[in-house]
Amino acid sequence: MKNLFLTICAVFALATINAQEEAAAGFSKGDVFVSGTVGFTSSSQDDSKQNNLNFSPSVGYFITENIAAEFGLIVGSNKIEQGEFERTISDFGAALGANYFFTPSNRFSFVIGAGLSYVNTTDKEDGFEDVKINTFAIAVAPGINYFVSSNFALRASIGALSYSSSKADFDGAEALNTFGLNLNLSDINFGVTYKF
């Protein structure tokens, strides 16, 4: 019993020493990181079914101790089936933004992000001509960043203050301008970050 206790103590001591030698979590000026979010929803009722998939990879660089510039892609697909009827909405775009980290060198940090984005949407519906929609948007969103190890972090953003302008790509189409403020817990986006 005494040997078992000493063995357990030795294992914990070695684990503690090893953990202390690990690189510190957090960000600093000059750090490069890749990040991304993935979302999937599926719903069905009677003879209707809807699947929605979106993916947003990005790469970032800390230009100062607190500010990171980020460039990302926006890819999405929404498929709706109702009996014989089928509609597919596909998104492809790019985003450019900056994030301000309040405590970047810590394991946990509050973040404010701002960004510009452009998305081209193609709406294909049975029996109708394809519609293309171009959307420009600007948004500011609060969030958090938490390092689970020295290189991997979990991130989340909650809602946004946003403005967008969308216009269909056909003669006579008018722009739809939208301004919104949403800070409720039903609009949370989760992502993963890897720091090099």
Contacts in CASP RR format, 6 or more apart in sequence:
PFRMAT RR
TARGET T0000
AUTHOR 0000-0000-0000
METHOD contacts of the structure
MODEL  1
MKNLFLTICAVFALATINAQEEAAAGFSKGDVFVSGTVGFTSSSQDDSKQ
NNLNFSPSVGYFITENIAAEFGLIVGSNKIEQGEFERTISDFGAALGANY
FFTPSNRFSFVIGAGLSYVNTTDKEDGFEDVKINTFAIAVAPGINYFVSS
NFALRASIGALSYSSSKADFDGAEALNTFGLNLNLSDINFGVTYKF
22 149 0 8 1.000
22 150 0 8 1.000
23 150 0 8 1.000
23 151 0 8 1.000
24 105 0 8 1.000
24 150 0 8 1.000
25 106 0 8 1.000
25 107 0 8 1.000
25 147 0 8 1.000
25 149 0 8 1.000
25 150 0 8 1.000
25 153 0 8 1.000
26 104 0 8 1.000
26 105 0 8 1.000
26 106 0 8 1.000
26 107 0 8 1.000
26 109 0 8 1.000
26 147 0 8 1.000
26 150 0 8 1.000
26 153 0 8 1.000
26 195 0 8 1.000
27 33 0 8 1.000
27 62 0 8 1.000
27 68 0 8 1.000
27 101 0 8 1.000
27 104 0 8 1.000
27 105 0 8 1.000
27 195 0 8 1.000
28 62 0 8 1.000
28 65 0 8 1.000
28 104 0 8 1.000
28 105 0 8 1.000
29 62 0 8 1.000
29 63 0 8 1.000
29 64 0 8 1.000
29 65 0 8 1.000
30 61 0 8 1.000
30 62 0 8 1.000
30 63 0 8 1.000
31 61 0 8 1.000
31 62 0 8 1.000
31 68 0 8 1.000
31 195 0 8 1.000
31 196 0 8 1.000
32 59 0 8 1.000
32 60 0 8 1.000
32 61 0 8 1.000
32 62 0 8 1.000
32 195 0 8 1.000
32 196 0 8 1.000
33 59 0 8 1.000
33 60 0 8 1.000
33 61 0 8 1.000
33 68 0 8 1.000
33 193 0 8 1.000
33 194 0 8 1.000
33 195 0 8 1.000
33 196 0 8 1.000
34 57 0 8 1.000
34 58 0 8 1.000
34 59 0 8 1.000
34 60 0 8 1.000
34 193 0 8 1.000
34 194 0 8 1.000
34 196 0 8 1.000
35 57 0 8 1.000
35 58 0 8 1.000
35 59 0 8 1.000
35 60 0 8 1.000
35 70 0 8 1.000
35 155 0 8 1.000
35 191 0 8 1.000
35 192 0 8 1.000
35 193 0 8 1.000
35 194 0 8 1.000
36 55 0 8 1.000
36 56 0 8 1.000
36 57 0 8 1.000
36 58 0 8 1.000
36 191 0 8 1.000
36 192 0 8 1.000
36 193 0 8 1.000
37 54 0 8 1.000
37 55 0 8 1.000
37 56 0 8 1.000
37 189 0 8 1.000
37 190 0 8 1.000
37 191 0 8 1.000
37 192 0 8 1.000
38 53 0 8 1.000
38 54 0 8 1.000
38 55 0 8 1.000
38 56 0 8 1.000
38 191 0 8 1.000
39 52 0 8 1.000
39 53 0 8 1.000
39 54 0 8 1.000
39 55 0 8 1.000
40 51 0 8 1.000
40 52 0 8 1.000
40 53 0 8 1.000
40 54 0 8 1.000
41 50 0 8 1.000
41 51 0 8 1.000
41 52 0 8 1.000
42 49 0 8 1.000
42 50 0 8 1.000
42 51 0 8 1.000
42 52 0 8 1.000
43 49 0 8 1.000
43 50 0 8 1.000
44 50 0 8 1.000
47 82 0 8 1.000
47 83 0 8 1.000
48 80 0 8 1.000
48 81 0 8 1.000
48 82 0 8 1.000
48 83 0 8 1.000
49 80 0 8 1.000
49 81 0 8 1.000
49 82 0 8 1.000
50 78 0 8 1.000
50 79 0 8 1.000
50 80 0 8 1.000
50 81 0 8 1.000
51 77 0 8 1.000
51 78 0 8 1.000
51 79 0 8 1.000
52 76 0 8 1.000
52 77 0 8 1.000
52 78 0 8 1.000
52 79 0 8 1.000
53 76 0 8 1.000
53 77 0 8 1.000
53 78 0 8 1.000
54 74 0 8 1.000
54 75 0 8 1.000
54 76 0 8 1.000
54 77 0 8 1.000
54 91 0 8 1.000
55 75 0 8 1.000
55 76 0 8 1.000
56 72 0 8 1.000
56 73 0 8 1.000
56 74 0 8 1.000
56 75 0 8 1.000
56 95 0 8 1.000
57 72 0 8 1.000
57 73 0 8 1.000
58 70 0 8 1.000
58 71 0 8 1.000
58 72 0 8 1.000
58 73 0 8 1.000
58 95 0 8 1.000
59 70 0 8 1.000
59 71 0 8 1.000
59 72 0 8 1.000
60 68 0 8 1.000
60 69 0 8 1.000
60 70 0 8 1.000
60 71 0 8 1.000
61 68 0 8 1.000
61 69 0 8 1.000
61 70 0 8 1.000
62 68 0 8 1.000
62 104 0 8 1.000
63 69 0 8 1.000
65 104 0 8 1.000
65 105 0 8 1.000
66 100 0 8 1.000
66 101 0 8 1.000
66 102 0 8 1.000
66 104 0 8 1.000
67 98 0 8 1.000
67 99 0 8 1.000
67 100 0 8 1.000
67 101 0 8 1.000
68 98 0 8 1.000
68 99 0 8 1.000
68 101 0 8 1.000
69 96 0 8 1.000
69 97 0 8 1.000
69 98 0 8 1.000
70 95 0 8 1.000
70 96 0 8 1.000
70 97 0 8 1.000
70 98 0 8 1.000
70 99 0 8 1.000
71 94 0 8 1.000
71 95 0 8 1.000
71 96 0 8 1.000
71 97 0 8 1.000
72 94 0 8 1.000
72 95 0 8 1.000
72 96 0 8 1.000
73 92 0 8 1.000
73 93 0 8 1.000
73 94 0 8 1.000
73 95 0 8 1.000
74 91 0 8 1.000
74 92 0 8 1.000
74 93 0 8 1.000
74 94 0 8 1.000
74 95 0 8 1.000
74 117 0 8 1.000
74 119 0 8 1.000
75 91 0 8 1.000
75 92 0 8 1.000
75 93 0 8 1.000
76 90 0 8 1.000
76 91 0 8 1.000
76 92 0 8 1.000
77 88 0 8 1.000
77 89 0 8 1.000
77 90 0 8 1.000
77 91 0 8 1.000
78 88 0 8 1.000
78 89 0 8 1.000
78 90 0 8 1.000
79 86 0 8 1.000
79 87 0 8 1.000
79 88 0 8 1.000
79 89 0 8 1.000
80 86 0 8 1.000
80 87 0 8 1.000
80 88 0 8 1.000
80 89 0 8 1.000
84 126 0 8 1.000
85 126 0 8 1.000
86 125 0 8 1.000
86 126 0 8 1.000
87 123 0 8 1.000
87 124 0 8 1.000
87 125 0 8 1.000
87 126 0 8 1.000
88 123 0 8 1.000
88 124 0 8 1.000
89 121 0 8 1.000
89 122 0 8 1.000
89 123 0 8 1.000
89 124 0 8 1.000
90 121 0 8 1.000
90 122 0 8 1.000
90 124 0 8 1.000
91 119 0 8 1.000
91 120 0 8 1.000
91 121 0 8 1.000
92 119 0 8 1.000
92 120 0 8 1.000
93 117 0 8 1.000
93 118 0 8 1.000
93 119 0 8 1.000
93 120 0 8 1.000
94 117 0 8 1.000
94 118 0 8 1.000
95 115 0 8 1.000
95 116 0 8 1.000
95 117 0 8 1.000
95 118 0 8 1.000
96 115 0 8 1.000
96 116 0 8 1.000
96 117 0 8 1.000
97 113 0 8 1.000
97 114 0 8 1.000
97 115 0 8 1.000
97 116 0 8 1.000
98 113 0 8 1.000
98 114 0 8 1.000
98 115 0 8 1.000
99 111 0 8 1.000
99 112 0 8 1.000
99 113 0 8 1.000
99 114 0 8 1.000
100 111 0 8 1.000
100 112 0 8 1.000
100 113 0 8 1.000
101 109 0 8 1.000
101 110 0 8 1.000
101 111 0 8 1.000
101 145 0 8 1.000
102 109 0 8 1.000
102 110 0 8 1.000
102 111 0 8 1.000
103 109 0 8 1.000
103 110 0 8 1.000
107 146 0 8 1.000
107 147 0 8 1.000
108 144 0 8 1.000
108 145 0 8 1.000
108 146 0 8 1.000
108 147 0 8 1.000
109 144 0 8 1.000
109 145 0 8 1.000
109 146 0 8 1.000
110 142 0 8 1.000
110 143 0 8 1.000
110 144 0 8 1.000
111 142 0 8 1.000
111 143 0 8 1.000
111 144 0 8 1.000
111 145 0 8 1.000
111 155 0 8 1.000
111 157 0 8 1.000
112 140 0 8 1.000
112 141 0 8 1.000
112 142 0 8 1.000
112 143 0 8 1.000
113 140 0 8 1.000
113 141 0 8 1.000
113 142 0 8 1.000
113 143 0 8 1.000
113 157 0 8 1.000
114 138 0 8 1.000
114 139 0 8 1.000
114 140 0 8 1.000
114 141 0 8 1.000
115 138 0 8 1.000
115 139 0 8 1.000
115 140 0 8 1.000
116 136 0 8 1.000
116 137 0 8 1.000
116 138 0 8 1.000
117 135 0 8 1.000
117 136 0 8 1.000
117 137 0 8 1.000
117 138 0 8 1.000
117 139 0 8 1.000
118 134 0 8 1.000
118 135 0 8 1.000
118 136 0 8 1.000
118 137 0 8 1.000
119 134 0 8 1.000
119 135 0 8 1.000
119 137 0 8 1.000
120 132 0 8 1.000
120 133 0 8 1.000
120 134 0 8 1.000
120 135 0 8 1.000
121 132 0 8 1.000
121 133 0 8 1.000
121 134 0 8 1.000
121 135 0 8 1.000
122 130 0 8 1.000
122 131 0 8 1.000
122 132 0 8 1.000
122 133 0 8 1.000
123 130 0 8 1.000
123 131 0 8 1.000
123 132 0 8 1.000
123 133 0 8 1.000
124 130 0 8 1.000
125 131 0 8 1.000
131 168 0 8 1.000
131 169 0 8 1.000
131 170 0 8 1.000
132 168 0 8 1.000
132 169 0 8 1.000
133 166 0 8 1.000
133 167 0 8 1.000
133 168 0 8 1.000
133 169 0 8 1.000
134 166 0 8 1.000
134 167 0 8 1.000
134 169 0 8 1.000
135 164 0 8 1.000
135 165 0 8 1.000
135 166 0 8 1.000
136 164 0 8 1.000
136 165 0 8 1.000
137 162 0 8 1.000
137 163 0 8 1.000
137 164 0 8 1.000
137 165 0 8 1.000
138 162 0 8 1.000
138 163 0 8 1.000
138 164 0 8 1.000
139 160 0 8 1.000
139 161 0 8 1.000
139 162 0 8 1.000
139 163 0 8 1.000
140 160 0 8 1.000
140 161 0 8 1.000
140 162 0 8 1.000
141 157 0 8 1.000
141 158 0 8 1.000
141 159 0 8 1.000
141 160 0 8 1.000
141 161 0 8 1.000
142 157 0 8 1.000
142 158 0 8 1.000
142 159 0 8 1.000
142 183 0 8 1.000
143 155 0 8 1.000
143 156 0 8 1.000
143 157 0 8 1.000
143 158 0 8 1.000
144 155 0 8 1.000
144 156 0 8 1.000
145 153 0 8 1.000
145 154 0 8 1.000
145 155 0 8 1.000
145 193 0 8 1.000
146 153 0 8 1.000
146 154 0 8 1.000
146 155 0 8 1.000
147 153 0 8 1.000
148 154 0 8 1.000
150 195 0 8 1.000
151 194 0 8 1.000
151 195 0 8 1.000
151 196 0 8 1.000
152 192 0 8 1.000
152 193 0 8 1.000
152 194 0 8 1.000
152 195 0 8 1.000
153 192 0 8 1.000
153 193 0 8 1.000
153 194 0 8 1.000
153 195 0 8 1.000
154 190 0 8 1.000
154 191 0 8 1.000
154 192 0 8 1.000
154 193 0 8 1.000
155 190 0 8 1.000
155 191 0 8 1.000
155 192 0 8 1.000
155 193 0 8 1.000
156 188 0 8 1.000
156 189 0 8 1.000
156 190 0 8 1.000
156 191 0 8 1.000
157 188 0 8 1.000
157 189 0 8 1.000
158 183 0 8 1.000
158 185 0 8 1.000
158 187 0 8 1.000
158 188 0 8 1.000
159 182 0 8 1.000
159 183 0 8 1.000
159 184 0 8 1.000
159 187 0 8 1.000
159 188 0 8 1.000
159 189 0 8 1.000
160 180 0 8 1.000
160 181 0 8 1.000
160 182 0 8 1.000
160 187 0 8 1.000
161 180 0 8 1.000
161 181 0 8 1.000
162 178 0 8 1.000
162 179 0 8 1.000
162 180 0 8 1.000
162 181 0 8 1.000
162 182 0 8 1.000
163 177 0 8 1.000
163 178 0 8 1.000
163 179 0 8 1.000
163 180 0 8 1.000
164 177 0 8 1.000
164 178 0 8 1.000
165 175 0 8 1.000
165 176 0 8 1.000
165 177 0 8 1.000
165 178 0 8 1.000
166 175 0 8 1.000
166 176 0 8 1.000
166 178 0 8 1.000
167 173 0 8 1.000
167 174 0 8 1.000
167 175 0 8 1.000
167 176 0 8 1.000
END
